[in-house]
């Protein structure tokens, strides 16, 4: 299973998950909010703070990816977006620098929900709870 863990109260993060759902016709990815029980369990398992919601986490084939590595690996499998994989050739500090800038300002720029998203009935099977 390829699992994307995301900040469930971040509007930008939720919009990103909607985008992945819309561009992942093979349903390659499953999802869980970092604030959920399973998200918290994964954070503890990998030794991260249970309040650390500043990066999307991708668990792909048992391997953990964070920040720009996670985002680019996700995009690589999305219909029409695989071309972004070439950005992996950019220096890591530059890719993650841009990622961190957006992540640190995401609530101010895009807003925040009071609670994690509730998947629609059609999406429910794609969310790990």
C-alpha positions, -999 to +999 in steps of 0.1 A: +000+000+000+012+035-008+000+058+019-001+096+019-002+112+053-012+149+053-023+178+076-060+172+078-069+207+089-049+226+062-070+238+033-040+236+009-033+200+020-069+190+016-070+206-019-039+186-027-055+154-016-085+162-038-061+168-067-044+134-061-078+116-060-088+133-093-056+124-110-050+089-097-074+067-118-056+035-108-062+044-071-025+038-063-027+059-031-045+056+002-047+086+026-048+094+063-046+127+082-015+131+104-039+140+132-058+107+129-051+076+150-032+059+121-014+092+113-003+095+149+007+058+150+030+063+119+045+094+134+054+075+166+067+045+146+091+067+125+102+087+155+087+120+146+068+144+169+031+137+170+025+174+164+047+175+134+024+183+105+047+204+084+054+178+057+033+155+037+046+120+043+046+093+016+051+056+025+058+039-008+068+003-009+077+005+028+100+035+023+093+069+039+096+101+019+090+137+031+087+172+018+097+177-019+107+140-023+072+129-013+055+155-034+075+146-065+071+109-060+033+114-057+032+136-089+052+110-108+022+086-105-005+111-114-021+112-147-007+142-167+018+152-140+047+127-143+067+153-161+073+171-128+097+142-119+125+161-137+125+186-108+141+158-087+173+169-105+173+202-087+194+205-056+177+191-026+182+223-005+164+243-032+135+219-036+130+215+002+136+253+007+106+261-015+086+233+001+093+246+036+085+282+027+050+271+015+045+247+044+054+273+070+029+298+056+002+274+044-024+284+071-019+321+065-020+318+027-047+291+023-066+289+057-073+262+081-103+240+090-116+234+125-114+197+120-100+171+097-118+164+064-145+138+062-142+118+030-173+115+008-189+080+006-171+076-028-137+084-013-141+064+020-124+033+007-093+054-002-089+066+034-072+045+061-088+049+094 
